Amino acid sequence: MNTKKAETGVAGLDDITAGGFTRGRLYLLEGSPGTGKTTIASQFLMAGAAAGERCLYITLSETEEELRESAASHGWVFDDAIGVFELVPPESLLDEDQQQSLLYSSDLELGETTRRIFEAFERVRPDRVVLDSLSEIRLLAQSSLRYRRQILALKHYFSRHGTTILMLDDLTTEMLDKTVHSVAHGVIRLEELSPNYGAERRRLRVVKYRGQRFRGGYHDFVIETGGVRAFPRLVSAEHKNSFSRDLVATRQGALNALLGGGFERGSSTLIIGPAGTGKSLLTLTFVADAIARGEHAAMFIFDEEMGLLTSRAKALGIDLEAMVASGSLTLEQVDAAELTPGEFSERVRTCVENHKARTVVIDSVNGYQAAMPEEQALILHMHELLQYLNRQGATTFLTVAQHGLVGDMKAPVDVTYLADTVILLRYFEAAGRVRRAISIVKKRTGAHEDTIREFRISGDGITLGKPLTEFQGVLRGVPTLIGSTPHDANAFATE
């Protein structure tokens, strides 16, 4: 008997189940109609066929034609290695004269069904079997006791032959029967969530797996052309890399002075401020600095249209299109209404592990939050993602847009405690003009300048001025002149 686990054929699911299914055991895949049970079952058999195993799909709910059409929609063809046995009711059941209980009882129906399942098995002698679905057997059994005995009979019969069996349950019965949960070696539950706006969200959870550690909790998954893809929940503690936590300087002396020399490699920086203060443009300068150092960078844009961002960056002398074309930059537009948090984490991991990205920008957390309406879930996701990036030696920049322009402003979610460095951008009014100020309000590693500096955005990029020592109340948006000489708006001195 092959002691190696039976791979599921579903990307990500083998990681969740620690290698797949233990052979010769019975597994339950349950979920409401439309959650992807048949697709996963088909992938399970396709993986077996690819490994040279004999496979059998026993369908009680779909016709063989429907099953093959469903497979064809993913580009699959069930070849000779995958037998399809369509278990249809006897012809007499369709005859009104023969539907009396005395002539054809449920006992006879259940016995006939079981006999035909065993006959199909004996003809093929498969290594993997899918039974779709248990709802029909439950209806034929008519009682919980007979249903349990029937499942046990099937389990013992298949296990004697060393067959790995996957049973599907569509949960359409009125009574929630947990019979198979206690009989099965492992149970996987599929769920579909319908948000108020956007595409449906699907997730799975391993409810049970005897004698086996598995990745617990919920994991997002999607159904796309080519099958189901699961995204294992990110656990940052599992990903540790050794790297030098050296200081990474920017190409601006004044900004380096403000930051106390630069950013520490493997740290996270939060740029927070009201709309229009230059958060995205500031991250662009950090991306340009990283690429100038010869690093690979990745930008995930939630809020802004890609073409507009590219045009704005070009006005600052940063050619994003050329960076993407050269392979130095991964630039992705993220649709929060269509993307699950698990899939987003997977995209970030791909950039870091496959493309070796060492600078990652998420613009913005506001858009990221739209993908996760639950604030607590957002905090946990952000914590794991930032910890993962930090342990991979990637320097991360996140932006958060605050509500309002001046005065008291609030962010939709407080993630300042997660970041190692917090850069605060503000509008302030002085001498009849709207101006911008920048300050560092937090830095975990090393000292930083505690001053507030004015900065400007022009065709040369972002330029910082001298500390605003003659004003008080800049961060509130309405400063008070405390110096003897007002700050000249036309004399923007830089360091």
N, C-alpha and C positions, 0 to 999 in steps of 0.2 A: 504494500500500500504506500502511495506517495505521501510522505509526512509533511511536505512543504504545503503551506497554506494555499487555498484556492483564491487567486486574485479576483477582485470584483469586476475589474475592467472599467471602473468609474474613477476618473481622475480625482485624487484627493481622498476618496473613501478608504483606500488601502492604508493611507496614513492615519485616518481616524480610527480604523479597526486594528491598527498595529500589524498590518501585513495582509489582511483579507480574512477569509473564513477558514476555520479549522475543518479539515476534510471529514466526511462521514457524519456530519451533524446536521440538525434541522434548524433553519433560521426563518424568522418571520419578518417580512417587510410590510408595514401597515401604513395606511394614509388614506385620506379622502380621495374620491375620483379626481383625476387631473393633477395629482402631485408628482407623478413620474415613476410610479411603481413598475409599469410594463417596460418603460425605457430602461430602467436600472436592471430589471430581470433579463432583458435582451442583451445588455452589455455584459452581464455576468456569464451568459451562455456563449457570447462571441469571444470573450476572453478564454473560456474553456476550450472552444474549438481551435483558437489560435495556438493553444498549448498542446494540441493533439488529443484532446479528450472528447469522448462521445457525450452529447448533450441532448436533452429532451425537454420540450416545452409542452406541458399539458394544459390546455385552455378549456375552461368550463364556461367562461363568460363572453369570450370573443370568438369569432370565426377565424379559421386559418387564413382566409383571404384578408380580413381586417388586420390580423397580426403581421402578415407579410407586407401589407401596404404601409403600416406604421414603421416597420423596419426600413422600408425603401425610402421613406421621408428623411431618414438620417443617412442615407447612402449605404445601407447594409443589405446584404443578401444572405438569407439562411441557406447555407450549402448542405451537403450530405452529412456533415458532422453534427448538424443541429436538426433533430427530428421534431416535427410539430404534430401533436396529436389533439385533434379537435373532438372533445367529448360532448356530443349533442344528445338530447333526449331521444329515447326510442320513438320510432314512427307512431307507435300506438298512443303515445301521449298527446299527439296532435289530433287524434280522432276523438270527437266529442263522445262517441258511444263507449270509448274505452277509458274514460277519465273518472269512473266511479271508484271510490276508495276500496270497495270490497274486491274489485278486480285487479287494481294496481295500487297497492299501499305504498306509503313512504318507506317502509322497511325494504320492500323489493327494489325501490328506486335507489336507495342508498347502497344496498348490496350489489346491484348491477353496476353502479358507478364505481365502487371500489374494485370490483372484478375487472372491469375494463381498464382501469388505471394500472392494475398489476399486469394485465396482458400486454399493454403497451410497453411497460417497463421491461418485461421478459423478452420482447422482440428486439429492443434496442440495447439493453444492458448499459445504460448511460453512467457516466461519472458525475454528471450534474443534472439536476432536475429542477424545473420551475413548475409550481402548481398555482394556476391562476383561475379562479380565486377561491378563498375559503368561504365566501358568502353563500355559494351554492351548496356546499357540503353542510354548512350550518343550518340552512333552510331544510335540507333533506333530513337531517338528524332530528330536528324538532324539539330536542331537549338538550340541556347542557351536559348531562351525563353521557348520552349517546354520542354527542359531538366530541367530548373528551376521549372516549374510548376509540372513536374512529381516527382521531388525530394520533393517538398513541399507537394504533395498529399500523398506520402509515409510517410513523417514525421508526418503529422497530423493524418493519419490513425493509425500508430503504437503508437503515443503518447496518443491517446484516450484510448488505452488499457493498458497504463502504461508500455509498453515494452521498454527495452533498446536496441537500434539498433546500430550495428557497420557496417558501409559501407566501403568497400575496393575500392581503386582506384589505378590502376597500371601506371597511367600517360603516357599511350602509344599514346594518341592522339596528333596530330601535334599542335593543338591550346591549350594553357594553360588556361583552364577554371576554374575560381575561384568561380563558382556558389555555390558549396556545402560548401565552406568556410563560406559564409555569412549565410547559412541555418543551418549548424551544430552547436551543442552546444559546441563541442570541436573538435580540429584537431591535429592529431599527424603525423609528417612527418618522414619517415625512409629514410636514405641515406646510400649508399655504396661507399667507397673510395678505389681506387686501387693504392697502392704505387708502386714505381718502383721495389721494391723487397719485398718479404714477402707476407703473407696472406692478403686478403682484410680486410678492417676496416669498421665496421658498426657503425652508430650513429643515435640517434633519438632526436627529439626536439618537445616539445609541442608548437605548433604555436598559439593555442587559447584554452581557457577554460572559458566559461562565468560564472561570479559570483564566481570564485574560484581562490584562490592563488595556484600557482604550482611552481615547481622547474624549473626555466627557463634555457636557454642555451642548449648546446649539451651534450648528455650523451652517452657514449659508450655502445654497447651491442653486444652479440655474439649469434650465433645459434649453438647449440650443441645437441647431443642426449638427449632428455628429454625436449627440447623446447628452448625458448629464455630467456636469462638472461641479464637484464639491470643493468648498474652500475651508480647510481645517482652521479652527479658531486659533488665532495667533497667541502663542505663549512665549513671551520675551525671554524667560529664564532658560529656554531650550537653545537659545542662539547667543553664544558668547564667542567673540573674536578678540584676540590680543592685538593691540595697536598702540602707537605712541600718541599720547594726549598732548601733542604740542600745540602752541598758539598759532592760529592762522590769521594773518593780518590782511586787511583790505588794502586797496590801492590809494586810499585817501588818508593822509596824515591826521587831519582833524577828526575823522571818524575813529581812527585807531586810538587817538588820545582819549576820546569820549568813552571808548570800550575798554580802556586800560590795556591796550596793545593788540586787541583783536578777539576772535572767538576761539574757544578751546575745541579741538577736534573731538567729535563724538558728543557734542552738546546740542541743546535745542534752544532756539531763540523765538520768542513771541513778539511780533510787531503789532501794537494795538493803537487804535485811533479812529476818529470819525471818517466818514467817506470823503475821499478826495485829498487826503493829507499826504498821499504818496507811498502808501504801504507796499503796493505791488511794484512800483518803480524802485523802491529801495531793495526789494528782494531781487529784482533784475540785476542791480549792480553787484549783489553778492554772487549771483549766478555767473555774471561776466568775469568776476574776479576768480572764481573757481576754475572756469574753463581756461583763463589765462595762465593758471598754475598748472594746467595739463590734466585736470581732473574731469571726470564725467559728472554731469549734473542732471537732475530730473525735476520737472515742474508739473504739478497737477493743478489745473485751473478749474475751479468750480463755478465762479461767478461771471467771468468775462469771456466774451466771444474771442476765439483764437485769432481771427484776422485783425480785430481791433487791438489786441494786446501786441501783436507783431508790429503793427503800424506805430503804436505809441513807443515801443522799445526802439524802433529804428530812428525815431525823432530824438532819442537820447544817445544815438550812436551805437546801439546794441542790435546787431543783426541776428535775430533768433533763427530765421530761416537758414542762414549760412551755418549756424551752430548745429542745427538739426541735420542738415545735409552732410556735415563733416563727421557726424556720429558722436559729437561731444555732448549733445543735449537730447534728452528725452522729454518731449513736450506733449502732454495729454490733456485733452478737454474732458472733463468729468461731468456727466449728467446725473445729478443727485436723485432725480426722479426715477431713473432707470437702473442705478447701480446699488448693489447691496454693500454694506460695510465690509463684509468678508471678502468680496471680490476686489474692493478698493485696496484692502490690506495685501491681497495677493499681487496686485499690480505693483505696489510699492516694493514688495519683496523681490519681484522679478527684476526691477530696475537695480536694486542694491546687489542682489546675488549674481545675476546674469550679466548686467551691464556695468557692474562695479561703480555705481553712482556713489559719490562721496559728499554731494551737496543735494539736499532734497527740499523742495519748496511746496507747501500746501497752501493754496490761496483760494478760498479762505476757510477758516473753521466754521463760519456762518453757513457756507454752502455744504460743508461736511455734516453739519448738524441737521440739515434738511433731509439727509439720507437716514438719519436716526432721530426721530421725533422725541424719543425718551432721553432726557438730559443725562440721567445716571449711566445709561448705556454708552452715551457719547464719551463721558469722562473715562470709563473703563477702557473703551476702544482706543482713545487717545493715549492713555497711560501705557497700554501694551505696545502700541505702535511706536511711541517715542522711546520707550525703553529698548525696544528691538533695534531701532535706528541708532541709538546711542551706543549699544553694545556691538554694532557692526562698524563703528567708527565713522558714521555718516553725520554730517552737520546739518541740522534740520531748521528750517525757517517756516514759521506759521504766521498767518495774518488773521486778525479779528477786527471786524468793523463794529464800532460802538454806535449806539443810537444817539442822535443829536449832533450838533456841530460845536457849540460852546457851552460853558457852564457844566452842570452835573450831567455826566454821561454814563450809560450802563452798557455792558456787553451782554449779548443774549445768553452766554454761558461763561462761567469763570474758569479759565484753564491757566491762569497766571501761575498758580502754584506748581503746575506740571513742568513749566519751562525753566531752563537754567538761567536764561537772560531774558529780560523784558525791556523792549524799546518802546517808549511812549511818544506818540506824535500828537501834536495839538495845533489848532488854529489859535491865533490871538490877534487882537486889533490894536494897532498903534499908528499914530500920525495919519489917521484916515485911511489906512490900508489893512487888508487882510494878509496876515503873514503866518508862517509855519514855524513850529518849534519842535526840537527833538531832545530827548533826555533818556538816560538809562536809569530805571527805577529799581532794577534787580540784576545782580550777577552773582551766581553761586561760587564761581571759581575766580579768585583774585580780585584786586581792587579795580574800581572804575571811577571815571570823573563824575562828580555829583552836580555839575553845572547844567544849565539849560541853554542850548544853542539854537540860533535861528538857522534854518536851511532853506535853500531855494532849488527849484527844479527848472532846468533850462536845457538847451540843446547839448550842453557839455555834460549833462547828467545832474547829479545831486551835489550841491555845494554847501558846505557848512561854514557858518560864520563864527565870530568870537562869542564867548559866553555872554548871555544877556544879563549883565550885572546891574544895569540901570533900571530894570523893571522888577516889579513884584506882582505875583498873581498871574503869571503867564499861563500856567497849567489850567487855571480856571477860565481862561479865554478872554478876560477883560483885565489887562495888567494896569498897574499903577506905577507912574514914574517916580522913582526914588532917588535917581542920580541927578547930578547938576546939569548934565547935557543929554538931551533926548537922542535916542539912537537914530542916526541919519539913514533913512530908507534908501538913499541913493549911494551911500558909501558902505558897501557890503564887504567888510574886511574879512579875509580868510586867514587861516593859519596853515 
